[in-house]
């Protein structure tokens, strides 16, 4: 019989092979002796890699299990599905091809309900299976799927108990938890003890000026349950806006209206937003009038007199409540004017009563500074802090909600007696060269005016206001240089 080692040298060759194997084993034993291990060195109080021979006295060995102590096993990926993506009343075998948005490096896969898709999306499918048997994720869907959800036939009712999710990771299917977003009626159900869950659902709010105040009010109203918005502004998001604006730095260059609209849809997928990229001024007054006419209330988050005057005029003509929030220089104070057509003062009345307060405004952007500057004197940009603006955003939101709920029996009805003033003032600090510089420190006092509090101020309608009164009977106070300057927005 032939031998692979040859007929005569078989024993010698076999001996050589056995010697080689022995040398390899000896070498491996030596390597194992020199292999480093992780220990905790109590003398240095540090984790170190050492060989067994160099192991410090008193060192503690650290195993792979020790490294996972306190961390727990990794959680399964989660698939989040909005209700409109569930294929109700479909026969078993039906598959819907979708795109899933990937969040946090594959921790969450979202199908619908997140307002707008991110760039990182994957192919996915939602399939209906027979109730009998578990079904096979490999037998359904599409070849390029990275995520699949299997729903159980007639039991498919948007309930995670009837859904099986899986995600493909490194070519293998891995089980994933499934979560269904609540339907429209349940999204704000936790407000039920204060207001009816649908109390603000059909309200239409027009926000003119989507800056730091306007954008903040918009998002807060969406949180409260308002689902119909008209956003009007021609400005774009600049890097300098991000410190106070609700939009992120990644939205730089986008129209503020479109950026905030996406944020609203992220907050509530059932929201309806109309965006208008235009400036509120006299050339656009006709379009502005149609917009105001279709709204229940208007918020003017504007930083220029002309826009406020136009909006004031249109809201008076259309009988729509108007809120004009704003900040004073460097946001040392904020104020909100509530224009209730036919029953209270308007923006023109405020100018007649206190033109200096109208002129004392925050300059928060280069664009605004250019509009206020003169050829021989530049106006510095000095915006206040975001937390100085926040109280005005909160109070404006509260006033809007109170107006929208005025005909409903809610737990907020008691505020009707509190929020009757036409003008509200908030002081952030005792600013030098302001009317409030000499105020006493707040301390423990409650009996005198101080900072960090709201004040409702009286303001009467001016009988000869050029906006809501009889301009022919205008008194001399409306013809002073300061009043004319405030009315026109031009320098004296």
Secondary structure, DSSP 8 states (H G I E B T S, - for coil): ---TT-SSSHHHHHHHHHHHHHHHHHHHHHHHHH-EEEEEETTTTEEEEEEGGG--TT-EE--HHHHTTTT-S----EEEE-GGGS-TT--TT-EEEEEEEEEGGGTEEEES-SSS--S-EEEEEEEEE-SSS---GGGSS-TT-SEEEEEEGGG-SS-GGGEEEEEEETTEEEEEEEEE---GGGTTGGGTTTS-TTTTTT-EEEEE--SHHHHHHHHHHHHHT--EEEEE---B--GGGTTTSSS-GGGTTSBHHHHHHHHHHHH-TT-EEEEE----SGGGHHHHHHHHHT-SEEEE--SSHHHHHHHHHHHHHHT-EEEEEEE-GGGSEEEEEEE-TTTS--HHHHHHH-HHHHH-----SHHHHHHH-BTTB--------HHHHHHHHHHHHHHHHHHHTTTS--TTGGGGGT---SEEEEESS--TTSTTTT----TT--SS--SS-EEEE-----TT-TTTS-GGG--GGGGSHHHHHHHHT---
